[in-house]
Structure formats: structure tokens, C-alpha cells
Amino acid sequence: MILISEETVVLAMPKFMQTLDDTIYKELEKLAKRRGISIQELIRAVIVPEWVTGHNGPETQQTPTSKLNAWR
């Protein structure tokens, strides 16, 4: 079991796989090297939290589907 918060416990964390265009990968690689971390750490600790914050803030009152379409 994994404790997510005081109210939420799950048996396993969901996983996903992502493929990246070579250009995007190289850009992420440069950003990660500047920070002294791996690309995976950059995505986990910086990119995903910023994306979630930017797309779930109070100023963004869209439906989940329109949020996804806006990200594309």
C-alpha cells in the first residue's frame, strides 16, 4: 500500500510511458543537465507539477476535456 495523503491510500501507483520527439528529448536533456538531474527527475519534479498547477488553477475553469485539448 502507498500513502498518497491522509485520506488516500492506493495499492499501487499508476504508471505511464511517454515517447518524445528527438528535438524535445534533446531540449529536456539540456535542461536536466543544467539542473544536475536526470530527464525523468525533470519531468517528475518540474514539468508535471508545473503543468498541473497551470492547468488546474482557479483561473482555469474549463472541463477536463477542453483542458486536454488546450494542452495538445
N, CA, C and O atoms as CSV, one atom per row, in Angstrom:
chain,resi,resn,atom,element,x,y,z
A,1,MET,N,N,0.835,-1.184,0.000
A,1,MET,CA,C,0.000,0.000,0.000
A,1,MET,C,C,0.881,1.249,0.000
A,1,MET,O,O,1.955,1.282,0.600
A,2,ILE,N,N,0.394,2.260,-0.684
A,2,ILE,CA,C,1.126,3.516,-0.776
A,2,ILE,C,C,0.228,4.631,-0.255
A,2,ILE,O,O,-0.914,4.774,-0.692
A,3,LEU,N,N,0.748,5.414,0.675
A,3,LEU,CA,C,0.004,6.536,1.244
A,3,LEU,C,C,0.168,7.749,0.347
A,3,LEU,O,O,1.278,8.249,0.169
A,4,ILE,N,N,-0.939,8.224,-0.219
A,4,ILE,CA,C,-0.923,9.417,-1.070
A,4,ILE,C,C,-1.165,10.655,-0.215
A,4,ILE,O,O,-0.453,11.651,-0.341
A,5,SER,N,N,-2.154,10.591,0.639
A,5,SER,CA,C,-2.458,11.664,1.585
A,5,SER,C,C,-3.118,11.005,2.788
A,5,SER,O,O,-3.282,9.785,2.815
A,6,GLU,N,N,-3.497,11.797,3.776
A,6,GLU,CA,C,-4.140,11.225,4.961
A,6,GLU,C,C,-5.427,10.493,4.600
A,6,GLU,O,O,-5.809,9.537,5.276
A,7,GLU,N,N,-6.096,10.936,3.539
A,7,GLU,CA,C,-7.371,10.345,3.144
A,7,GLU,C,C,-7.241,9.274,2.075
A,7,GLU,O,O,-8.169,8.490,1.880
A,8,THR,N,N,-6.109,9.221,1.376
A,8,THR,CA,C,-5.991,8.376,0.193
A,8,THR,C,C,-4.844,7.382,0.324
A,8,THR,O,O,-3.687,7.767,0.498
A,9,VAL,N,N,-5.182,6.101,0.236
A,9,VAL,CA,C,-4.184,5.040,0.206
A,9,VAL,C,C,-4.494,4.186,-1.015
A,9,VAL,O,O,-5.646,3.802,-1.221
A,10,VAL,N,N,-3.483,3.882,-1.830
A,10,VAL,CA,C,-3.687,3.043,-3.008
A,10,VAL,C,C,-2.781,1.829,-2.926
A,10,VAL,O,O,-1.760,1.850,-2.238
A,11,LEU,N,N,-3.163,0.758,-3.637
A,11,LEU,CA,C,-2.358,-0.450,-3.632
A,11,LEU,C,C,-1.108,-0.299,-4.486
A,11,LEU,O,O,-0.064,-0.857,-4.150
A,12,ALA,N,N,-1.194,0.439,-5.572
A,12,ALA,CA,C,-0.039,0.667,-6.439
A,12,ALA,C,C,-0.225,1.992,-7.157
A,12,ALA,O,O,-1.350,2.421,-7.412
A,13,MET,N,N,0.870,2.626,-7.476
A,13,MET,CA,C,0.804,3.887,-8.207
A,13,MET,C,C,0.564,3.601,-9.684
A,13,MET,O,O,1.129,2.654,-10.231
A,14,PRO,N,N,-0.270,4.412,-10.335
A,14,PRO,CA,C,-0.456,4.232,-11.778
A,14,PRO,C,C,0.827,4.586,-12.523
A,14,PRO,O,O,1.592,5.443,-12.080
A,15,LYS,N,N,1.054,3.938,-13.631
A,15,LYS,CA,C,2.258,4.174,-14.427
A,15,LYS,C,C,1.860,4.531,-15.846
A,15,LYS,O,O,0.773,4.178,-16.304
A,16,PHE,N,N,2.740,5.228,-16.535
A,16,PHE,CA,C,2.514,5.510,-17.940
A,16,PHE,C,C,3.856,5.575,-18.653
A,16,PHE,O,O,4.901,5.747,-18.025
A,17,MET,N,N,3.811,5.436,-19.964
A,17,MET,CA,C,5.016,5.523,-20.773
A,17,MET,C,C,4.828,6.672,-21.756
A,17,MET,O,O,3.741,6.868,-22.301
A,18,GLN,N,N,5.897,7.425,-21.976
A,18,GLN,CA,C,5.835,8.582,-22.857
A,18,GLN,C,C,6.945,8.477,-23.891
A,18,GLN,O,O,8.084,8.152,-23.557
A,19,THR,N,N,6.615,8.751,-25.136
A,19,THR,CA,C,7.645,8.842,-26.161
A,19,THR,C,C,7.814,10.306,-26.523
A,19,THR,O,O,6.857,11.080,-26.495
A,20,LEU,N,N,9.040,10.677,-26.864
A,20,LEU,CA,C,9.343,12.069,-27.174
A,20,LEU,C,C,10.039,12.170,-28.514
A,20,LEU,O,O,10.836,11.307,-28.881
A,21,ASP,N,N,9.736,13.212,-29.230
A,21,ASP,CA,C,10.441,13.548,-30.456
A,21,ASP,C,C,11.901,13.816,-30.105
A,21,ASP,O,O,12.180,14.299,-29.008
A,22,ASP,N,N,12.830,13.521,-30.994
A,22,ASP,CA,C,14.262,13.727,-30.736
A,22,ASP,C,C,14.579,15.159,-30.327
A,22,ASP,O,O,15.389,15.382,-29.428
A,23,THR,N,N,13.951,16.123,-30.977
A,23,THR,CA,C,14.198,17.534,-30.667
A,23,THR,C,C,13.776,17.853,-29.236
A,23,THR,O,O,14.511,18.513,-28.502
A,24,ILE,N,N,12.612,17.392,-28.845
A,24,ILE,CA,C,12.107,17.643,-27.493
A,24,ILE,C,C,12.990,16.936,-26.471
A,24,ILE,O,O,13.314,17.500,-25.425
A,25,TYR,N,N,13.381,15.692,-26.778
A,25,TYR,CA,C,14.246,14.944,-25.869
A,25,TYR,C,C,15.557,15.690,-25.639
A,25,TYR,O,O,16.008,15.813,-24.501
A,26,LYS,N,N,16.161,16.181,-26.696
A,26,LYS,CA,C,17.438,16.892,-26.564
A,26,LYS,C,C,17.272,18.175,-25.746
A,26,LYS,O,O,18.154,18.524,-24.961
A,27,GLU,N,N,16.164,18.870,-25.921
A,27,GLU,CA,C,15.910,20.085,-25.140
A,27,GLU,C,C,15.736,19.732,-23.658
A,27,GLU,O,O,16.290,20.407,-22.791
A,28,LEU,N,N,14.975,18.686,-23.371
A,28,LEU,CA,C,14.801,18.254,-21.982
A,28,LEU,C,C,16.130,17.791,-21.392
A,28,LEU,O,O,16.411,18.034,-20.218
A,29,GLU,N,N,16.938,17.128,-22.201
A,29,GLU,CA,C,18.245,16.661,-21.752
A,29,GLU,C,C,19.125,17.849,-21.337
A,29,GLU,O,O,19.804,17.795,-20.312
A,30,LYS,N,N,19.107,18.925,-22.146
A,30,LYS,CA,C,19.879,20.128,-21.814
A,30,LYS,C,C,19.391,20.751,-20.504
A,30,LYS,O,O,20.193,21.122,-19.647
A,31,LEU,N,N,18.072,20.860,-20.361
A,31,LEU,CA,C,17.504,21.437,-19.145
A,31,LEU,C,C,17.870,20.607,-17.921
A,31,LEU,O,O,18.224,21.155,-16.877
A,32,ALA,N,N,17.785,19.290,-18.049
A,32,ALA,CA,C,18.103,18.404,-16.928
A,32,ALA,C,C,19.583,18.506,-16.560
A,32,ALA,O,O,19.926,18.562,-15.379
A,33,LYS,N,N,20.454,18.529,-17.561
A,33,LYS,CA,C,21.902,18.636,-17.289
A,33,LYS,C,C,22.222,19.927,-16.560
A,33,LYS,O,O,23.050,19.928,-15.648
A,34,ARG,N,N,21.579,21.037,-16.944
A,34,ARG,CA,C,21.807,22.324,-16.273
A,34,ARG,C,C,21.452,22.250,-14.793
A,34,ARG,O,O,22.076,22.905,-13.958
A,35,ARG,N,N,20.432,21.436,-14.477
A,35,ARG,CA,C,19.995,21.289,-13.085
A,35,ARG,C,C,20.727,20.163,-12.359
A,35,ARG,O,O,20.601,20.016,-11.143
A,36,GLY,N,N,21.493,19.370,-13.108
A,36,GLY,CA,C,22.214,18.255,-12.492
A,36,GLY,C,C,21.317,17.093,-12.114
A,36,GLY,O,O,21.578,16.380,-11.144
A,37,ILE,N,N,20.242,16.906,-12.900
A,37,ILE,CA,C,19.307,15.810,-12.626
A,37,ILE,C,C,19.041,15.032,-13.915
A,37,ILE,O,O,19.445,15.454,-14.999
A,38,SER,N,N,18.365,13.901,-13.788
A,38,SER,CA,C,18.026,13.109,-14.967
A,38,SER,C,C,16.781,13.684,-15.645
A,38,SER,O,O,16.056,14.487,-15.058
A,39,ILE,N,N,16.549,13.268,-16.867
A,39,ILE,CA,C,15.351,13.713,-17.589
A,39,ILE,C,C,14.100,13.244,-16.850
A,39,ILE,O,O,13.128,13.992,-16.738
A,40,GLN,N,N,14.118,12.027,-16.351
A,40,GLN,CA,C,12.969,11.509,-15.608
A,40,GLN,C,C,12.683,12.370,-14.378
A,40,GLN,O,O,11.527,12.686,-14.095
A,41,GLU,N,N,13.728,12.746,-13.651
A,41,GLU,CA,C,13.541,13.607,-12.482
A,41,GLU,C,C,12.988,14.973,-12.890
A,41,GLU,O,O,12.131,15.527,-12.201
A,42,LEU,N,N,13.474,15.512,-14.001
A,42,LEU,CA,C,12.981,16.793,-14.500
A,42,LEU,C,C,11.485,16.709,-14.800
A,42,LEU,O,O,10.713,17.580,-14.399
A,43,ILE,N,N,11.091,15.668,-15.498
A,43,ILE,CA,C,9.673,15.503,-15.843
A,43,ILE,C,C,8.832,15.342,-14.583
A,43,ILE,O,O,7.789,15.981,-14.443
A,44,ARG,N,N,9.286,14.488,-13.665
A,44,ARG,CA,C,8.535,14.215,-12.439
A,44,ARG,C,C,8.466,15.409,-11.493
A,44,ARG,O,O,7.400,15.723,-10.965
A,45,ALA,N,N,9.590,16.069,-11.280
A,45,ALA,CA,C,9.662,17.096,-10.244
A,45,ALA,C,C,9.374,18.507,-10.733
A,45,ALA,O,O,9.018,19.372,-9.932
A,46,VAL,N,N,9.519,18.760,-12.039
A,46,VAL,CA,C,9.362,20.123,-12.539
A,46,VAL,C,C,8.218,20.230,-13.542
A,46,VAL,O,O,7.279,20.999,-13.336
A,47,ILE,N,N,8.290,19.475,-14.609
A,47,ILE,CA,C,7.345,19.652,-15.717
A,47,ILE,C,C,5.924,19.267,-15.327
A,47,ILE,O,O,5.002,20.058,-15.527
A,48,VAL,N,N,5.726,18.079,-14.781
A,48,VAL,CA,C,4.361,17.647,-14.432
A,48,VAL,C,C,3.745,18.563,-13.373
A,48,VAL,O,O,2.612,19.008,-13.559
A,49,PRO,N,N,4.443,18.864,-12.267
A,49,PRO,CA,C,3.821,19.781,-11.292
A,49,PRO,C,C,3.475,21.156,-11.874
A,49,PRO,O,O,2.431,21.721,-11.549
A,50,GLU,N,N,4.347,21.694,-12.733
A,50,GLU,CA,C,4.039,22.988,-13.354
A,50,GLU,C,C,2.835,22.880,-14.272
A,50,GLU,O,O,1.998,23.783,-14.308
A,51,TRP,N,N,2.739,21.788,-15.011
A,51,TRP,CA,C,1.605,21.591,-15.914
A,51,TRP,C,C,0.311,21.471,-15.118
A,51,TRP,O,O,-0.700,22.078,-15.472
A,52,VAL,N,N,0.343,20.685,-14.039
A,52,VAL,CA,C,-0.856,20.501,-13.216
A,52,VAL,C,C,-1.274,21.825,-12.596
A,52,VAL,O,O,-2.454,22.174,-12.619
A,53,THR,N,N,-0.332,22.556,-12.048
A,53,THR,CA,C,-0.635,23.853,-11.434
A,53,THR,C,C,-1.188,24.820,-12.475
A,53,THR,O,O,-2.165,25.523,-12.214
A,54,GLY,N,N,-0.584,24.857,-13.625
A,54,GLY,CA,C,-1.018,25.769,-14.680
A,54,GLY,C,C,-2.351,25.427,-15.285
A,54,GLY,O,O,-3.035,26.307,-15.808
A,55,HIS,N,N,-2.743,24.160,-15.227
A,55,HIS,CA,C,-3.994,23.739,-15.847
A,55,HIS,C,C,-5.101,23.443,-14.845
A,55,HIS,O,O,-6.207,23.084,-15.247
A,56,ASN,N,N,-4.831,23.585,-13.547
A,56,ASN,CA,C,-5.856,23.316,-12.545
A,56,ASN,C,C,-6.035,24.470,-11.578
A,56,ASN,O,O,-6.664,24.312,-10.531
A,57,GLY,N,N,-5.488,25.629,-11.916
A,57,GLY,CA,C,-5.615,26.783,-11.039
A,57,GLY,C,C,-7.020,27.346,-11.070
A,57,GLY,O,O,-7.814,26.980,-11.937
A,58,PRO,N,N,-7.340,28.229,-10.139
A,58,PRO,CA,C,-8.687,28.806,-10.064
A,58,PRO,C,C,-9.073,29.606,-11.302
A,58,PRO,O,O,-10.255,29.726,-11.623
A,59,GLU,N,N,-8.068,30.158,-12.004
A,59,GLU,CA,C,-8.386,30.940,-13.205
A,59,GLU,C,C,-8.769,30.051,-14.382
A,59,GLU,O,O,-9.292,30.546,-15.381
A,60,THR,N,N,-8.519,28.748,-14.283
A,60,THR,CA,C,-8.819,27.820,-15.373
A,60,THR,C,C,-10.079,27.047,-15.018
A,60,THR,O,O,-10.008,26.018,-14.347
A,61,GLN,N,N,-11.207,27.524,-15.453
A,61,GLN,CA,C,-12.482,26.880,-15.157
A,61,GLN,C,C,-13.017,26.194,-16.400
A,61,GLN,O,O,-14.107,26.517,-16.872
A,62,GLN,N,N,-12.247,25.238,-16.938
A,62,GLN,CA,C,-12.655,24.511,-18.124
A,62,GLN,C,C,-12.994,23.073,-17.733
A,62,GLN,O,O,-12.618,22.596,-16.663
A,63,THR,N,N,-13.704,22.407,-18.617
A,63,THR,CA,C,-13.955,20.987,-18.396
A,63,THR,C,C,-12.666,20.218,-18.631
A,63,THR,O,O,-11.794,20.709,-19.348
A,64,PRO,N,N,-12.508,19.015,-18.049
A,64,PRO,CA,C,-11.278,18.243,-18.264
A,64,PRO,C,C,-10.963,18.007,-19.742
A,64,PRO,O,O,-9.795,18.034,-20.131
A,65,THR,N,N,-11.980,17.776,-20.568
A,65,THR,CA,C,-11.742,17.523,-21.989
A,65,THR,C,C,-11.196,18.763,-22.668
A,65,THR,O,O,-10.271,18.658,-23.473
A,66,SER,N,N,-11.735,19.930,-22.370
A,66,SER,CA,C,-11.228,21.144,-23.014
A,66,SER,C,C,-9.835,21.475,-22.521
A,66,SER,O,O,-9.045,22.041,-23.276
A,67,LYS,N,N,-9.499,21.136,-21.260
A,67,LYS,CA,C,-8.135,21.319,-20.767
A,67,LYS,C,C,-7.171,20.456,-21.567
A,67,LYS,O,O,-6.103,20.916,-21.971
A,68,LEU,N,N,-7.552,19.207,-21.793
A,68,LEU,CA,C,-6.695,18.294,-22.548
A,68,LEU,C,C,-6.503,18.801,-23.967
A,68,LEU,O,O,-5.385,18.786,-24.482
A,69,ASN,N,N,-7.560,19.245,-24.597
A,69,ASN,CA,C,-7.453,19.763,-25.976
A,69,ASN,C,C,-6.600,21.007,-26.027
A,69,ASN,O,O,-5.879,21.206,-27.005
A,70,ALA,N,N,-6.651,21.863,-25.004
A,70,ALA,CA,C,-5.845,23.070,-24.968
A,70,ALA,C,C,-4.374,22.708,-24.843
A,70,ALA,O,O,-3.528,23.397,-25.413
A,71,TRP,N,N,-4.043,21.643,-24.113
A,71,TRP,CA,C,-2.657,21.215,-23.930
A,71,TRP,C,C,-2.066,20.705,-25.230
A,71,TRP,O,O,-0.878,20.897,-25.489
A,72,ARG,N,N,-2.884,20.056,-26.053
A,72,ARG,CA,C,-2.412,19.497,-27.318
A,72,ARG,C,C,-2.026,20.617,-28.205
A,72,ARG,O,O,-1.595,20.390,-29.335
